[in-house]
Amino acid sequence: MVLQSNPTKSYNPIFEKLVISTDPESKERLIGMLAYAEYKEEKYSWKEHYRSAKQVTEVPDEDVRNFLLAYQDERLDKLRNNAEELLYVFAEHYSEEVAKATYKQALEDELLKAVKENNTDTLEQVSSAKDSWPIAILKGALGSLAFSFVVFCISLAFSVANPDSNYSKLFQFIIGGKDFDIIPQVESEKNQS
């Protein structure tokens, strides 16, 4: 079903002035389309306001023609200027976002490249420094022996420093075979035995 325009309505040339009259390959065409969208939004808002203010469902043609009279060359130039400003603001924000994303991607690529290079070097160093298992066992045993010797020397130093302490008595019991009393006898009990 094709809708026919109402023959009583007058022709509105605003789309042709804003869009069709421009070069299809130029930025003016895009600016004209944005300007026309702004015009249509203004017209829609005006009609909605008119309907609610007058409590009607249809806006009379005479009032629509009066509304369109406001859209002469000066008003159309204002719509184009607003559209051009909107386009430039959008382009600026878009280019900033692209620049940020590109910079972030470049950093990630550079970081990834550096990590790969460093990891390759590290893996080569680890592979070349790896010992065979008998050598690793020998190193572990020597390390344990050295640690045990250090602990023994520290315990001996504590034992010599304070010979009457429980720790010293325990150490003398383990190393020297001396008796270790968990509960010391009281003088009266020593005399009875």
C-alpha positions in Angstrom: 0.0 0.0 0.0 1.5 3.3 -1.1 0.6 6.4 0.9 -0.3 9.3 -1.2 0.6 12.8 0.0 -2.3 15.0 0.8 -2.8 17.2 -2.3 -4.0 20.1 -0.1 -0.8 20.2 1.9 1.9 22.5 0.6 5.3 21.2 -0.5 8.2 21.4 2.1 11.6 21.9 0.4 13.7 21.8 3.6 15.1 18.3 2.9 16.2 19.4 -0.5 17.8 22.6 0.8 19.7 20.8 3.6 20.6 17.5 2.0 19.8 17.1 -1.7 21.4 20.4 -2.7 24.8 19.2 -1.4 27.5 17.1 -3.1 26.8 13.4 -2.2 30.5 12.8 -1.6 31.1 15.8 0.7 31.0 16.4 4.4 28.3 18.9 3.7 25.9 16.0 2.9 26.5 14.5 6.3 26.1 17.9 8.0 22.9 18.5 6.0 21.5 15.1 7.2 22.3 16.0 10.8 20.7 19.4 10.3 17.6 17.8 8.8 17.4 15.4 11.8 17.5 18.4 14.1 14.8 20.1 12.1 12.6 17.0 12.3 13.1 16.8 16.0 12.2 20.5 16.4 9.1 20.0 14.2 8.0 16.9 16.2 8.5 18.7 19.5 6.6 21.7 18.2 3.7 19.5 17.0 3.5 17.6 20.3 3.5 20.9 22.3 0.8 22.3 19.9 -1.4 19.1 20.4 -1.1 19.2 24.1 -1.6 23.0 24.4 -4.7 23.1 22.0 -6.0 19.6 23.0 -6.2 18.5 19.4 -5.0 15.4 17.6 -4.2 17.0 14.2 -2.3 20.2 13.7 -4.0 22.4 11.1 -2.1 22.9 7.8 -2.2 26.7 8.2 -0.3 26.4 11.6 2.2 24.0 10.1 2.9 26.5 7.2 3.4 29.2 9.8 5.8 27.0 11.6 7.7 26.3 8.4 8.0 30.0 7.6 10.5 30.3 10.5 12.9 28.0 8.5 14.3 30.5 6.1 17.9 30.6 5.1 19.1 32.1 8.4 17.4 29.4 10.4 18.7 26.7 8.0 22.3 28.1 8.4 21.9 27.8 12.2 20.8 24.2 11.8 23.8 23.5 9.6 26.2 25.2 12.1 24.7 23.2 15.0 25.1 20.0 13.0 28.7 20.8 12.0 29.6 21.6 15.6 28.0 18.3 16.7 29.9 16.4 14.0 33.2 18.0 15.1 32.6 17.3 18.8 31.7 13.7 17.9 34.9 13.4 15.7 37.0 14.8 18.4 35.7 12.5 21.1 35.9 9.5 18.7 39.5 10.4 17.7 40.5 10.7 21.4 39.0 7.3 22.2 40.8 5.7 19.2 44.1 7.4 20.2 43.7 6.1 23.7 42.9 2.6 22.5 45.8 2.6 20.0 48.2 3.9 22.6 47.0 1.2 25.1 47.3 -1.5 22.4 50.8 -0.3 21.5 51.9 -0.4 25.2 50.4 -3.9 25.5 52.2 -5.1 22.3 55.5 -3.5 23.5 55.1 -5.0 27.0 54.2 -8.4 25.5 57.2 -8.3 23.2 59.5 -7.4 26.2 58.0 -10.2 28.3 58.5 -12.7 25.6 62.1 -11.6 25.1 62.8 -11.7 28.8 61.1 -15.1 29.3 63.1 -16.6 26.4 66.3 -15.4 28.1 65.1 -16.7 31.5 64.1 -20.0 30.1 67.5 -20.4 28.4 69.3 -19.5 31.7 67.2 -22.0 33.7 67.7 -24.7 31.2 71.5 -24.2 31.1 71.7 -24.0 34.9 69.7 -27.1 35.6 71.5 -29.9 37.5 71.1 -33.6 37.1 69.2 -35.4 39.8 72.2 -37.0 41.6 73.9 -33.6 41.9 70.6 -32.0 43.1 70.3 -34.8 45.8 73.9 -34.2 46.9 73.3 -30.4 47.1 70.2 -31.0 49.2 72.0 -33.4 51.6 75.0 -31.0 52.0 72.5 -28.1 52.7 70.7 -30.1 55.3 74.0 -31.1 56.9 75.2 -27.5 57.0 71.9 -26.4 58.6 72.1 -29.1 61.3 75.7 -28.1 62.1 74.6 -24.5 62.6 71.7 -25.5 64.8 74.1 -27.7 66.9 76.5 -24.8 67.3 73.8 -22.4 68.4 72.5 -25.0 70.9 76.0 -25.6 72.3 76.4 -21.9 72.8 73.1 -21.6 74.7 74.1 -24.6 76.8 77.5 -23.2 77.7 76.1 -19.7 78.4 73.5 -20.9 80.9 74.4 -24.4 82.2 71.6 -24.6 84.8 68.7 -23.9 82.4 66.3 -26.7 81.4 67.4 -26.3 77.8 71.1 -26.8 78.8 70.2 -29.9 80.8 68.2 -31.3 77.9 71.1 -30.6 75.5 73.5 -32.3 77.9 71.1 -35.3 78.2 70.9 -35.7 74.4 74.6 -35.1 73.7 76.4 -36.1 76.9 74.2 -38.8 78.3 73.6 -37.0 81.6 70.4 -37.6 83.6 67.6 -35.1 82.9 65.1 -34.6 85.7 61.8 -33.4 84.5 60.6 -32.6 88.0 63.5 -31.6 90.2 63.7 -33.3 93.6 63.2 -31.1 96.6 66.1 -31.0 99.2 64.2 -33.1 101.7 63.5 -35.9 99.1 67.2 -35.9 98.2 68.2 -36.5 101.8 65.8 -39.4 102.1 67.1 -41.2 99.2 
